[in-house]
Amino acid sequence: MSRFLILALACFSAQAFAAGDADSGKLKSMACAACHGPDGNSPTSPDFPRLAGQHYDYLLKSLRDYKSGARKNAIMGGQVGGLNSQDMADLAAYYSSRKGSLGVIR
Amino acid sequence: MVRLFRKERVMRISLAVPLLSILTGLPAHAQGNAEAAKGKNSTCIGCHGIPMYKTAFPEVYSVPMIAGQAPDYIVKALQAYRAGDRSHPSMQGVAKSLSDQDMADLAAYYGGAGKAVK
């Protein structure tokens, strides 16, 4: 019984947190590059955030929030329309794996 | 006649302000002062000042790194929280407590902190 529970939990976790693939994310990042820069580190306008090196789970949550409407933005709301869960995980994996200038200060 | 004169003057000033902004290349929004932010960022430090810190409410995820982010974007993010366009309860509360000048100062502080800030 407990084995079954562990297996069920493992399956559920895998489903809920579909691991992103950075290489696939790179292939899907053409539209993103138009504003965030080719590597996510050189936005074309200071209004747009740097993505390179940002935390994976924060990037994924941002994309999910744009999709659900919890985060409202005219540009991003349109961009996420065509993305599924795997696409979002892949893009988050790609940008979080880039080297960037983001950091933590007090 | 006096009334007319006044109206004209108001119109002239209202035209002059954006014109001045265009001519001097200065943005119309508040100019940030990174030094002034040091007395205003005690709330920020509690989450954004701790490497790999995760927020636990309303869901668990890593708090974004904001040092080195574009200052204009930081202001936009704070404005979006204040307006309710972004949904994090703590950040909405924080943003509502900030003036436009506070936001500009904090953006200058965190935005100026990266290795390759434009």
Backbone of each chain as ProteinMPNN parsed JSONL, in Angstrom:
{"seq_chain_A": "MSRFLILALACFSAQAFAAGDADSGKLKSMACAACHGPDGNSPTSPDFPRLAGQHYDYLLKSLRDYKSGARKNAIMGGQVGGLNSQDMADLAAYYSSRKGSLGVIR", "coords_chain_A": {"N_chain_A": [[0.836, -1.21, 0.0], [1.859, 1.269, 0.921], [3.91, 1.448, -0.871], [2.558, 1.771, -3.222], [1.414, 4.242, -2.77], [3.68, 5.87, -2.67], [4.578, 5.595, -5.28], [2.426, 6.675, -6.639], [2.533, 9.266, -5.725], [5.003, 10.021, -6.715], [4.491, 9.975, -9.452], [2.588, 11.975, -9.605], [4.069, 14.225, -8.776], [5.936, 14.382, -10.827], [4.282, 15.052, -12.889], [3.219, 17.506, -12.05], [5.437, 19.129, -11.888], [6.755, 19.388, -14.493], [9.795, 18.873, -15.831], [11.877, 21.357, -17.193], [13.494, 21.669, -20.39], [16.478, 22.954, -21.346], [17.699, 23.146, -23.889], [15.588, 22.645, -25.666], [14.086, 24.815, -24.936], [15.614, 26.93, -25.877], [15.235, 26.715, -28.613], [12.628, 27.475, -28.74], [12.62, 30.101, -28.153], [12.626, 32.265, -29.883], [10.653, 34.299, -30.308], [10.682, 35.535, -27.834], [13.197, 36.656, -27.775], [13.019, 38.942, -29.275], [12.248, 41.032, -27.629], [13.483, 40.563, -25.121], [16.095, 40.202, -25.757], [18.678, 38.219, -27.395], [19.943, 36.441, -25.627], [18.553, 36.803, -23.377], [19.545, 38.677, -21.767], [19.898, 41.192, -22.64], [17.767, 43.323, -22.929], [15.582, 44.94, -25.304], [14.371, 47.255, -24.613], [14.418, 49.397, -21.755], [12.205, 48.943, -20.26], [11.697, 46.277, -20.258], [12.266, 43.169, -18.615], [15.46, 41.678, -17.611], [16.217, 38.316, -18.178], [18.107, 36.343, -18.083], [19.744, 33.999, -16.118], [17.97, 34.25, -14.072], [15.884, 32.878, -11.432], [14.68, 29.572, -12.016], [12.129, 28.619, -11.092], [10.804, 30.982, -10.534], [10.655, 32.224, -13.047], [9.066, 30.372, -14.371], [6.714, 30.526, -12.876], [6.001, 33.159, -13.449], [5.365, 33.007, -16.204], [3.22, 31.219, -16.078], [1.456, 32.757, -14.576], [0.96, 34.88, -16.312], [-0.414, 33.474, -18.204], [-2.663, 32.579, -16.787], [-3.786, 34.955, -16.13], [-3.326, 36.094, -13.722], [-1.195, 37.739, -13.637], [-1.013, 40.693, -15.273], [-0.356, 41.842, -18.473], [-0.092, 43.525, -21.473], [1.554, 42.776, -23.636], [2.882, 40.354, -22.85], [0.705, 38.794, -22.14], [-0.409, 38.177, -24.581], [1.69, 36.779, -25.739], [2.005, 34.366, -24.279], [-0.152, 32.902, -24.974], [0.046, 30.883, -26.933], [1.602, 28.997, -25.717], [2.26, 25.854, -24.167], [2.313, 23.862, -21.085], [4.735, 22.464, -21.105], [6.273, 23.961, -22.923], [6.537, 26.35, -21.48], [7.979, 25.475, -19.257], [10.319, 24.667, -20.543], [11.27, 27.089, -21.624], [11.7, 28.544, -19.275], [13.702, 26.965, -18.207], [15.707, 27.338, -20.097], [16.303, 30.17, -19.989], [16.966, 30.468, -17.278], [19.285, 29.063, -17.211], [21.127, 30.558, -18.522], [24.008, 32.721, -18.369], [23.975, 35.636, -16.431], [23.519, 39.103, -15.406], [22.135, 39.387, -13.119], [21.615, 39.508, -9.578], [21.996, 39.268, -5.984], [21.654, 41.728, -3.581], [22.002, 43.482, -0.476]], "CA_chain_A": [[0.0, 0.0, 0.0], [2.711, 2.455, 1.003], [4.649, 1.51, -2.135], [1.647, 2.344, -4.214], [1.287, 5.674, -2.453], [4.924, 6.537, -3.079], [4.572, 5.604, -6.741], [1.395, 7.63, -7.061], [3.05, 10.599, -5.395], [6.089, 10.289, -7.655], [3.862, 10.284, -10.748], [1.933, 13.278, -9.476], [5.111, 15.245, -8.73], [6.509, 14.502, -12.17], [3.28, 15.733, -13.708], [3.038, 18.886, -11.609], [6.64, 19.914, -12.139], [7.395, 18.913, -15.717], [11.123, 19.49, -15.893], [12.133, 22.043, -18.446], [14.705, 21.316, -21.115], [17.042, 24.23, -21.8], [17.946, 23.115, -25.339], [14.283, 22.847, -26.318], [13.691, 26.19, -24.644], [16.348, 27.829, -26.783], [14.569, 26.639, -29.926], [11.305, 28.107, -28.633], [12.787, 31.445, -27.582], [12.77, 33.285, -30.933], [9.746, 35.427, -30.069], [11.113, 36.185, -26.592], [14.427, 37.399, -28.049], [12.68, 40.232, -29.88], [12.205, 42.057, -26.578], [14.395, 40.291, -23.999], [17.461, 40.006, -26.266], [18.91, 36.826, -27.793], [20.338, 35.611, -24.493], [17.753, 37.166, -22.213], [20.339, 39.551, -20.911], [20.033, 42.506, -23.276], [16.432, 43.74, -23.377], [15.609, 45.998, -26.309], [13.863, 48.464, -23.958], [14.613, 49.271, -20.305], [10.947, 48.512, -19.633], [11.602, 44.818, -20.273], [13.225, 42.587, -17.657], [16.495, 40.696, -17.933], [15.779, 36.974, -17.781], [19.245, 35.44, -17.974], [20.223, 33.672, -14.781], [16.888, 34.383, -13.073], [15.489, 31.566, -10.906], [13.79, 28.762, -12.86], [10.737, 28.539, -10.621], [10.182, 32.312, -10.663], [10.331, 32.436, -14.469], [7.93, 29.506, -14.698], [5.519, 31.097, -12.245], [5.633, 34.362, -14.201], [4.69, 32.589, -17.438], [1.916, 30.65, -15.692], [0.589, 33.857, -14.139], [0.513, 35.588, -17.52], [-1.386, 32.589, -18.865], [-3.901, 32.525, -15.997], [-4.316, 36.304, -15.946], [-2.947, 36.618, -12.403], [-0.29, 38.846, -13.941], [-1.579, 41.304, -16.477], [0.53, 42.642, -19.309], [-0.645, 43.437, -22.822], [2.459, 42.048, -24.535], [3.104, 38.981, -22.398], [-0.574, 38.082, -22.17], [-0.553, 37.652, -25.936], [2.773, 35.842, -26.059], [1.878, 33.053, -23.642], [-1.35, 32.23, -25.485], [0.367, 29.683, -27.704], [2.543, 28.129, -24.999], [1.717, 24.859, -23.238], [3.095, 23.738, -19.848], [6.099, 22.031, -21.43], [6.956, 25.115, -23.522], [6.864, 27.305, -20.416], [9.058, 24.878, -18.463], [11.534, 24.683, -21.371], [11.746, 28.482, -21.703], [12.226, 28.889, -17.952], [14.971, 26.242, -18.064], [16.697, 27.978, -20.977], [16.754, 31.477, -19.489], [17.624, 30.355, -15.97], [20.609, 28.457, -17.404], [22.04, 31.558, -19.123], [24.74, 33.563, -17.422], [23.444, 36.991, -16.498], [24.058, 40.076, -14.454], [21.256, 39.506, -11.954], [22.205, 39.006, -8.345], [21.337, 39.618, -4.72], [22.361, 42.649, -2.683], [21.18, 43.86, 0.674]], "C_chain_A": [[0.871, 1.261, 0.0], [3.538, 2.601, -0.277], [3.812, 2.168, -3.221], [1.514, 3.856, -4.023], [2.512, 6.457, -2.927], [4.966, 6.67, -4.594], [3.589, 6.654, -7.269], [1.876, 9.064, -6.858], [4.138, 11.005, -6.392], [5.527, 10.695, -9.015], [3.25, 11.681, -10.709], [2.959, 14.403, -9.512], [5.685, 15.487, -10.118], [5.563, 15.285, -13.07], [3.21, 17.22, -13.361], [4.251, 19.747, -11.923], [7.391, 19.345, -13.339], [8.72, 19.64, -15.861], [11.317, 20.157, -17.243], [13.435, 21.595, -19.065], [15.268, 22.576, -21.781], [17.258, 24.262, -23.317], [16.649, 23.321, -26.12], [13.824, 24.284, -26.128], [14.358, 27.179, -25.576], [15.665, 27.871, -28.153], [13.227, 27.379, -29.924], [11.398, 29.591, -28.265], [12.884, 32.57, -28.617], [11.914, 34.525, -30.659], [10.184, 36.228, -28.838], [12.284, 37.141, -26.865], [14.145, 38.794, -28.614], [12.638, 41.353, -28.843], [13.284, 41.831, -25.51], [15.851, 40.129, -24.441], [17.721, 38.536, -26.523], [19.275, 35.906, -26.628], [19.542, 35.921, -23.235], [18.452, 38.132, -21.282], [20.492, 40.952, -21.48], [18.685, 42.955, -23.85], [16.523, 44.914, -24.353], [15.01, 47.301, -25.779], [14.091, 48.298, -22.459], [13.336, 48.888, -19.554], [10.863, 46.996, -19.488], [12.658, 44.217, -19.349], [14.319, 41.738, -18.295], [16.012, 39.352, -17.406], [16.952, 36.049, -17.482], [19.675, 35.24, -16.532], [19.173, 33.829, -13.695], [16.463, 32.978, -12.625], [14.468, 30.879, -11.812], [12.339, 28.835, -12.389], [10.032, 29.898, -10.663], [9.781, 32.579, -12.119], [9.104, 31.617, -14.86], [6.635, 30.059, -14.111], [5.046, 32.338, -13.005], [4.852, 33.99, -15.456], [3.301, 32.03, -17.13], [0.941, 31.75, -15.288], [0.105, 34.696, -15.318], [-0.601, 34.793, -18.192], [-2.729, 32.601, -18.128], [-4.55, 33.899, -15.849], [-4.007, 36.887, -14.575], [-1.95, 37.757, -12.538], [-0.714, 39.406, -15.287], [-0.544, 42.163, -17.198], [0.108, 42.422, -20.747], [0.247, 42.591, -23.74], [2.554, 40.578, -24.116], [1.822, 38.153, -22.402], [-0.815, 37.457, -23.538], [0.473, 36.579, -26.237], [2.552, 34.451, -25.486], [0.697, 32.247, -24.178], [-1.043, 30.907, -26.177], [1.297, 28.712, -26.986], [1.812, 27.115, -24.122], [2.658, 24.738, -22.033], [4.545, 23.364, -20.134], [6.9, 23.182, -22.029], [7.423, 26.08, -22.438], [8.012, 26.779, -19.562], [10.378, 24.929, -19.242], [12.12, 26.101, -21.445], [12.353, 28.923, -20.367], [13.579, 28.213, -17.735], [16.06, 26.923, -18.891], [17.214, 29.279, -20.36], [17.44, 31.382, -18.117], [19.03, 29.766, -16.107], [21.622, 29.423, -18.029], [22.816, 32.283, -18.033], [24.219, 34.992, -17.559], [24.004, 37.887, -15.424], [23.168, 40.229, -13.222], [21.922, 38.919, -10.716], [21.407, 39.438, -7.132], [22.215, 40.607, -3.969], [21.436, 42.967, -1.526], [20.844, 45.331, 0.622]], "O_chain_A": [[0.665, 2.183, -0.789], [3.832, 3.712, -0.717], [4.283, 2.988, -4.009], [1.503, 4.629, -4.981], [2.401, 7.542, -3.498], [5.339, 7.714, -5.129], [3.88, 7.403, -8.202], [1.659, 9.942, -7.692], [4.199, 12.147, -6.849], [6.016, 11.63, -9.649], [3.379, 12.461, -11.652], [2.759, 15.412, -10.187], [5.893, 16.626, -10.535], [5.994, 16.08, -13.905], [3.15, 18.078, -14.242], [4.123, 20.942, -12.191], [8.524, 18.88, -13.212], [8.764, 20.863, -15.996], [10.974, 19.606, -18.289], [14.366, 21.193, -18.367], [14.637, 23.178, -22.65], [17.027, 25.289, -23.956], [16.609, 24.066, -27.099], [13.252, 24.895, -27.031], [13.74, 28.151, -26.012], [15.537, 28.931, -28.765], [12.756, 27.844, -30.962], [10.378, 30.256, -28.086], [13.192, 33.708, -28.263], [12.39, 35.655, -30.765], [10.068, 37.453, -28.813], [12.376, 38.235, -26.309], [14.947, 39.712, -28.444], [12.961, 42.499, -29.155], [13.92, 42.78, -25.05], [16.738, 39.941, -23.608], [17.057, 37.682, -25.935], [18.946, 34.72, -26.647], [19.814, 35.378, -22.164], [18.01, 38.372, -20.158], [21.142, 41.805, -20.875], [18.478, 42.971, -25.063], [17.409, 45.762, -24.249], [15.129, 48.342, -26.426], [13.975, 47.189, -21.937], [13.376, 48.552, -18.371], [10.066, 46.484, -18.702], [13.794, 44.687, -19.3], [14.136, 41.16, -19.367], [15.461, 39.271, -16.308], [16.816, 35.088, -16.724], [19.937, 36.204, -15.813], [19.449, 33.57, -12.524], [16.659, 32.006, -13.353], [13.529, 31.502, -12.307], [11.432, 29.081, -13.184], [8.812, 29.963, -10.809], [8.696, 33.098, -12.385], [8.224, 32.091, -15.578], [5.593, 30.06, -14.767], [3.846, 32.547, -13.183], [3.809, 34.577, -15.743], [2.332, 32.327, -17.828], [-0.246, 31.692, -15.611], [-1.032, 35.169, -15.321], [-1.586, 35.349, -18.677], [-3.791, 32.629, -18.749], [-5.722, 34.001, -15.486], [-4.37, 38.026, -14.283], [-1.863, 38.629, -11.673], [-0.767, 38.699, -16.294], [0.053, 43.074, -16.624], [-0.035, 41.285, -21.197], [-0.252, 41.786, -24.526], [2.335, 39.675, -24.924], [1.858, 36.946, -22.642], [-1.353, 36.355, -23.646], [0.174, 35.59, -26.906], [2.876, 33.457, -26.136], [0.557, 31.062, -23.878], [-1.779, 29.932, -26.026], [1.734, 27.72, -27.57], [0.862, 27.463, -23.419], [3.677, 25.425, -21.966], [5.467, 23.873, -19.497], [8.069, 23.367, -21.69], [8.553, 26.566, -22.469], [8.909, 27.532, -19.185], [11.43, 25.204, -18.666], [13.333, 26.278, -21.34], [13.387, 29.59, -20.334], [14.49, 28.804, -17.156], [17.196, 27.065, -18.438], [18.423, 29.466, -20.223], [18.38, 32.126, -17.835], [19.869, 29.946, -15.224], [22.82, 29.143, -18.061], [22.333, 32.436, -16.911], [24.045, 35.494, -18.67], [24.856, 37.482, -14.633], [23.411, 41.094, -12.381], [22.691, 37.961, -10.799], [20.278, 39.915, -7.25], [23.397, 40.344, -3.749], [20.228, 42.741, -1.6], [20.157, 45.839, 1.508]]}, "seq_chain_B": "MVRLFRKERVMRISLAVPLLSILTGLPAHAQGNAEAAKGKNSTCIGCHGIPMYKTAFPEVYSVPMIAGQAPDYIVKALQAYRAGDRSHPSMQGVAKSLSDQDMADLAAYYGGAGKAVK", "coords_chain_B": {"N_chain_B": [[-9.974, 90.423, -19.039], [-7.686, 90.096, -17.402], [-8.272, 87.581, -16.545], [-8.178, 86.148, -18.889], [-5.513, 86.395, -19.5], [-4.368, 84.936, -17.44], [-5.235, 82.364, -18.006], [-3.982, 81.899, -20.351], [-1.393, 81.851, -19.503], [-1.314, 79.591, -17.888], [-1.779, 77.714, -19.827], [0.519, 77.998, -21.319], [2.475, 77.142, -19.532], [1.664, 74.507, -19.159], [2.204, 73.501, -21.615], [4.872, 73.897, -21.771], [6.141, 72.228, -19.919], [6.096, 69.394, -20.808], [7.523, 69.906, -23.145], [9.967, 70.818, -22.292], [10.855, 68.535, -21.096], [11.174, 66.9, -23.311], [13.134, 68.319, -24.737], [15.308, 68.318, -22.965], [15.731, 65.707, -22.738], [15.021, 64.319, -20.532], [13.241, 61.882, -18.671], [9.7, 61.896, -18.006], [8.918, 60.815, -15.622], [9.642, 60.275, -12.064], [12.96, 60.956, -11.001], [15.354, 58.636, -9.979], [17.173, 58.146, -6.933], [19.835, 56.489, -5.878], [21.221, 56.523, -3.477], [19.364, 57.572, -1.69], [17.668, 55.449, -1.493], [18.63, 53.706, 0.363], [17.643, 54.108, 2.9], [15.152, 53.155, 2.57], [14.819, 50.522, 1.902], [14.464, 48.475, 3.74], [12.328, 46.709, 3.975], [12.473, 45.329, 1.578], [14.84, 43.902, 1.785], [14.353, 41.753, 3.481], [13.364, 39.655, 1.922], [14.371, 39.849, -0.787], [17.014, 40.207, -0.276], [18.198, 37.916, 0.488], [20.04, 35.252, -0.603], [18.725, 32.776, -2.788], [16.299, 32.682, -1.482], [13.026, 31.562, -0.663], [9.62, 32.29, -1.232], [6.783, 31.541, 0.731], [4.135, 31.902, 0.598], [1.594, 33.024, -1.58], [2.241, 30.607, -2.773], [4.96, 28.258, -3.077], [7.934, 29.459, -4.255], [11.008, 30.634, -5.766], [12.135, 33.779, -4.743], [12.441, 36.506, -6.934], [15.601, 37.56, -8.35], [16.631, 40.837, -8.052], [18.63, 42.704, -8.144], [20.572, 44.375, -10.464], [18.67, 44.309, -12.369], [16.802, 45.987, -14.978], [16.307, 49.401, -14.269], [13.945, 50.846, -15.093], [12.211, 48.758, -15.546], [11.913, 47.723, -12.977], [10.501, 49.786, -11.73], [8.159, 49.639, -13.268], [7.269, 47.098, -12.504], [6.724, 47.478, -9.766], [4.717, 49.406, -9.959], [2.778, 47.876, -11.233], [2.161, 46.004, -9.258], [1.091, 47.746, -7.378], [-1.152, 48.636, -8.741], [-2.599, 46.338, -8.828], [-2.244, 44.632, -10.922], [-0.407, 42.684, -10.807], [-0.111, 39.768, -8.781], [0.924, 39.125, -6.176], [0.363, 39.04, -2.694], [1.984, 40.181, -0.573], [3.746, 41.827, -1.985], [1.971, 43.548, -3.184], [1.042, 44.941, -0.978], [3.406, 46.144, -0.099], [4.048, 47.743, -2.331], [1.926, 49.514, -2.373], [2.531, 51.076, -0.255], [4.531, 52.664, -1.098], [5.78, 55.735, -2.484], [5.862, 57.434, -5.702], [8.382, 58.517, -5.92], [9.815, 56.974, -4.043], [9.719, 54.497, -5.347], [11.22, 55.06, -7.645], [13.688, 55.626, -6.478], [14.355, 53.168, -5.248], [14.479, 51.574, -7.511], [16.644, 52.71, -8.808], [18.636, 52.07, -7.011], [18.648, 49.168, -6.847], [18.707, 48.557, -9.557], [21.069, 49.697, -10.359], [22.946, 48.06, -9.385], [23.949, 45.823, -10.634], [26.287, 43.82, -12.61], [26.442, 44.453, -15.253], [24.866, 46.732, -15.991], [22.925, 48.784, -18.037]], "CA_chain_B": [[-8.623, 90.552, -19.598], [-6.777, 89.452, -16.45], [-8.617, 86.165, -16.527], [-7.655, 85.603, -20.145], [-4.062, 86.357, -19.354], [-4.023, 83.812, -16.558], [-5.524, 81.121, -18.705], [-2.922, 81.758, -21.344], [-0.174, 81.519, -18.788], [-1.437, 78.191, -17.478], [-1.596, 76.906, -21.033], [1.934, 78.055, -21.704], [3.23, 76.277, -18.621], [1.32, 73.112, -19.389], [2.892, 73.085, -22.841], [6.317, 74.008, -21.573], [6.681, 71.119, -19.127], [6.508, 68.277, -21.654], [8.49, 70.369, -24.131], [11.243, 70.848, -21.58], [11.219, 67.141, -20.898], [11.654, 66.397, -24.603], [14.364, 69.012, -25.09], [16.417, 67.943, -22.1], [15.875, 64.264, -22.791], [14.712, 63.738, -19.231], [11.932, 61.246, -18.635], [8.716, 62.667, -17.235], [8.71, 60.235, -14.294], [10.571, 60.696, -11.021], [14.355, 60.528, -11.112], [15.719, 57.855, -8.805], [18.429, 58.43, -6.239], [20.212, 55.223, -5.247], [21.62, 56.789, -2.082], [18.141, 57.76, -0.897], [16.974, 54.161, -1.333], [19.197, 52.919, 1.464], [16.766, 54.209, 4.054], [13.805, 52.722, 2.19], [14.771, 49.145, 1.399], [14.492, 47.481, 4.809], [11.316, 45.691, 3.69], [12.942, 44.543, 0.429], [15.953, 43.047, 2.205], [13.832, 40.557, 4.134], [13.203, 38.566, 0.942], [15.25, 39.993, -1.955], [18.403, 40.318, 0.158], [18.674, 36.601, 0.932], [20.224, 34.387, -1.776], [17.912, 31.557, -2.928], [15.144, 32.717, -0.577], [11.757, 31.187, -1.289], [8.406, 32.763, -0.588], [5.962, 30.374, 1.041], [2.712, 32.237, 0.462], [0.563, 31.979, -1.602], [2.802, 29.327, -3.194], [6.414, 28.236, -2.86], [8.842, 29.638, -5.397], [12.14, 31.497, -5.432], [11.96, 35.225, -4.895], [13.319, 36.896, -8.042], [16.766, 38.421, -8.135], [16.303, 42.152, -8.617], [19.841, 43.512, -8.33], [21.037, 44.271, -11.847], [17.523, 44.391, -13.281], [16.665, 47.326, -15.559], [15.551, 50.255, -13.336], [12.596, 51.141, -15.588], [11.389, 47.563, -15.344], [11.598, 47.62, -11.542], [9.407, 50.74, -11.491], [6.942, 49.068, -13.889], [6.82, 45.97, -11.685], [6.126, 48.02, -8.544], [3.452, 50.044, -10.35], [1.818, 46.809, -11.537], [1.696, 45.475, -7.961], [0.241, 48.777, -6.761], [-2.42, 48.697, -9.479], [-3.277, 45.052, -8.751], [-2.028, 43.866, -12.155], [0.375, 41.513, -10.403], [-0.992, 39.268, -7.729], [1.475, 38.701, -4.886], [-0.207, 39.882, -1.632], [2.985, 40.972, 0.155], [4.274, 42.867, -2.863], [0.92, 44.562, -3.365], [1.061, 45.747, 0.231], [4.63, 46.95, -0.115], [3.983, 48.736, -3.411], [0.951, 50.545, -2.014], [3.123, 51.957, 0.765], [5.617, 53.437, -1.71], [5.471, 56.85, -3.371], [6.552, 57.342, -6.991], [9.796, 58.807, -5.668], [10.376, 55.777, -3.397], [9.895, 53.47, -6.383], [12.338, 55.473, -8.503], [14.921, 55.498, -5.697], [14.647, 51.738, -5.098], [14.859, 51.074, -8.838], [18.005, 53.194, -9.067], [19.534, 51.312, -6.13], [18.765, 47.771, -7.27], [19.059, 48.512, -10.975], [22.45, 50.12, -10.544], [23.824, 47.183, -8.624], [24.426, 44.67, -11.406], [27.609, 43.888, -13.214], [26.373, 44.969, -16.624], [23.657, 47.53, -16.118], [23.053, 49.831, -19.06]], "C_chain_B": [[-7.606, 89.843, -18.701], [-6.99, 87.952, -16.481], [-8.031, 85.456, -17.764], [-6.15, 85.381, -20.051], [-3.615, 85.141, -18.528], [-4.169, 82.464, -17.268], [-4.393, 80.815, -19.7], [-1.619, 81.278, -20.684], [-0.168, 80.04, -18.374], [-1.188, 77.284, -18.684], [-0.128, 76.847, -21.443], [2.769, 77.12, -20.839], [2.944, 74.81, -18.922], [1.95, 72.595, -20.675], [4.391, 73.014, -22.62], [6.903, 72.8, -20.845], [7.047, 69.912, -19.994], [7.566, 68.663, -22.679], [9.897, 70.359, -23.531], [11.777, 69.43, -21.412], [11.79, 66.55, -22.179], [13.019, 67.0, -24.923], [15.556, 68.548, -24.257], [16.639, 66.428, -22.109], [15.578, 63.585, -21.467], [13.351, 63.061, -19.279], [10.985, 62.016, -17.721], [8.528, 62.097, -15.828], [9.844, 60.63, -13.333], [11.971, 60.133, -11.254], [14.751, 59.796, -9.835], [17.073, 58.257, -8.237], [18.797, 57.185, -5.417], [20.594, 55.41, -3.779], [20.393, 56.879, -1.181], [17.426, 56.444, -0.632], [17.445, 53.404, -0.11], [18.385, 53.026, 2.746], [15.377, 53.646, 3.796], [13.697, 51.239, 1.868], [14.783, 48.078, 2.486], [13.467, 46.368, 4.558], [11.787, 44.764, 2.57], [13.94, 43.483, 0.865], [15.467, 41.714, 2.768], [13.624, 39.38, 3.201], [14.246, 38.654, -0.174], [16.725, 40.095, -1.572], [18.999, 38.988, 0.596], [18.812, 35.68, -0.288], [19.37, 33.122, -1.689], [16.7, 31.523, -1.988], [13.87, 32.348, -1.338], [10.599, 31.778, -0.514], [7.493, 31.56, -0.378], [4.475, 30.635, 0.833], [2.527, 33.184, -0.706], [1.051, 30.651, -2.173], [4.312, 29.419, -3.055], [7.156, 28.428, -4.178], [9.934, 30.628, -5.0], [11.8, 32.954, -5.693], [12.919, 35.702, -5.991], [14.513, 37.734, -7.597], [16.476, 39.765, -8.794], [17.524, 43.044, -8.794], [20.364, 43.287, -9.741], [19.904, 44.278, -12.854], [17.427, 45.821, -13.815], [15.814, 48.208, -14.637], [14.124, 50.562, -13.801], [11.663, 49.962, -15.375], [10.991, 47.419, -13.878], [10.453, 48.568, -11.189], [8.098, 50.181, -12.05], [6.375, 47.94, -13.028], [6.124, 46.473, -10.42], [4.784, 48.678, -8.838], [2.374, 48.99, -10.619], [1.288, 46.17, -10.251], [0.73, 46.467, -7.318], [-1.135, 48.809, -7.416], [-3.219, 47.396, -9.389], [-3.123, 44.214, -10.009], [-1.093, 42.682, -11.95], [-0.152, 41.095, -9.053], [-0.37, 38.952, -6.369], [1.031, 39.612, -3.732], [0.823, 40.749, -0.9], [3.476, 42.124, -0.708], [3.231, 43.949, -3.148], [0.904, 45.505, -2.171], [2.252, 46.691, 0.261], [4.502, 48.086, -1.132], [3.012, 49.868, -3.071], [1.514, 51.522, -0.978], [4.197, 52.87, 0.176], [5.088, 54.597, -2.553], [6.192, 56.627, -4.701], [8.05, 57.573, -6.811], [10.499, 57.619, -5.011], [10.684, 54.711, -4.45], [11.104, 53.791, -7.263], [13.671, 55.296, -7.77], [15.328, 54.024, -5.57], [15.107, 51.134, -6.424], [16.283, 51.492, -9.178], [19.01, 52.389, -8.247], [19.738, 49.892, -6.641], [19.196, 47.661, -8.733], [20.509, 48.884, -11.228], [23.451, 49.157, -9.943], [24.437, 46.043, -9.419], [25.793, 44.892, -12.01], [27.558, 44.582, -14.574], [25.096, 45.764, -16.855], [23.882, 48.64, -17.133], [22.865, 51.197, -18.439]], "O_chain_B": [[-6.767, 89.083, -19.184], [-6.046, 87.163, -16.449], [-7.484, 84.355, -17.69], [-5.608, 84.352, -20.455], [-2.657, 84.44, -18.856], [-3.336, 81.568, -17.136], [-3.934, 79.684, -19.859], [-0.878, 80.448, -21.212], [0.84, 79.345, -18.495], [-0.508, 76.262, -18.601], [0.39, 75.807, -21.85], [3.644, 76.405, -21.328], [3.851, 73.977, -18.939], [2.2, 71.398, -20.814], [5.085, 72.182, -23.204], [8.032, 72.395, -21.122], [8.183, 69.441, -19.934], [8.41, 67.844, -23.041], [10.869, 69.952, -24.168], [12.97, 69.165, -21.563], [12.764, 65.797, -22.148], [13.943, 66.293, -25.327], [16.667, 68.402, -24.767], [17.62, 65.934, -21.552], [15.856, 62.397, -21.302], [12.409, 63.6, -19.86], [11.413, 62.695, -16.788], [8.041, 62.793, -14.938], [10.846, 61.226, -13.728], [12.134, 58.98, -11.653], [14.508, 60.288, -8.733], [17.986, 58.651, -8.963], [18.162, 56.874, -4.409], [20.317, 54.549, -2.944], [20.373, 56.345, -0.072], [16.668, 56.326, 0.331], [16.727, 52.545, 0.402], [18.435, 52.13, 3.588], [14.523, 53.651, 4.682], [12.604, 50.745, 1.59], [15.073, 46.914, 2.21], [13.717, 45.211, 4.894], [11.532, 43.56, 2.606], [13.911, 42.342, 0.404], [16.094, 40.675, 2.557], [13.697, 38.229, 3.631], [14.923, 37.672, -0.478], [17.594, 40.071, -2.444], [20.152, 38.925, 1.021], [17.815, 35.361, -0.935], [19.304, 32.479, -0.642], [16.143, 30.456, -1.729], [13.661, 32.755, -2.48], [10.596, 31.768, 0.717], [7.439, 30.664, -1.22], [3.658, 29.716, 0.882], [3.307, 34.131, -0.801], [0.34, 29.651, -2.068], [4.875, 30.507, -2.932], [7.006, 27.632, -5.105], [9.796, 31.365, -4.023], [11.247, 33.304, -6.736], [14.094, 35.337, -5.976], [14.454, 38.493, -6.629], [16.115, 39.817, -9.97], [17.462, 44.037, -9.517], [20.574, 42.149, -10.162], [20.145, 44.257, -14.061], [17.914, 46.757, -13.18], [14.712, 47.81, -14.258], [13.195, 50.541, -12.994], [10.484, 50.132, -15.065], [9.861, 47.037, -13.572], [9.545, 48.202, -10.443], [7.058, 50.241, -11.394], [5.162, 47.835, -12.843], [5.068, 45.966, -10.043], [3.831, 48.533, -8.073], [1.207, 49.183, -10.278], [0.107, 45.833, -10.163], [-0.311, 46.083, -6.784], [-2.151, 48.985, -6.744], [-4.373, 47.342, -9.817], [-3.795, 43.193, -10.157], [-0.995, 41.795, -12.798], [-0.588, 41.931, -8.261], [-1.099, 38.537, -5.468], [1.284, 40.816, -3.768], [0.563, 41.923, -0.634], [3.608, 43.254, -0.237], [3.57, 45.118, -3.33], [0.77, 46.719, -2.329], [2.13, 47.868, 0.597], [4.809, 49.24, -0.832], [3.238, 51.024, -3.428], [1.033, 52.647, -0.844], [4.714, 53.748, 0.867], [4.081, 54.464, -3.247], [7.034, 55.736, -4.812], [8.877, 56.924, -7.452], [11.631, 57.289, -5.363], [11.757, 54.107, -4.45], [11.904, 52.912, -7.585], [14.661, 54.87, -8.365], [16.493, 53.675, -5.759], [16.005, 50.293, -6.458], [17.039, 50.719, -9.767], [20.098, 52.067, -8.725], [20.872, 49.461, -6.845], [19.964, 46.769, -9.094], [21.109, 48.434, -12.205], [24.657, 49.398, -9.981], [25.347, 45.369, -8.937], [26.372, 45.976, -11.939], [28.524, 45.222, -14.988], [24.345, 45.501, -17.793], [24.892, 49.342, -17.097], [22.936, 52.208, -19.137]]}, "name": "protein", "num_of_chains": 2, "seq": "MSRFLILALACFSAQAFAAGDADSGKLKSMACAACHGPDGNSPTSPDFPRLAGQHYDYLLKSLRDYKSGARKNAIMGGQVGGLNSQDMADLAAYYSSRKGSLGVIRMVRLFRKERVMRISLAVPLLSILTGLPAHAQGNAEAAKGKNSTCIGCHGIPMYKTAFPEVYSVPMIAGQAPDYIVKALQAYRAGDRSHPSMQGVAKSLSDQDMADLAAYYGGAGKAVK"}
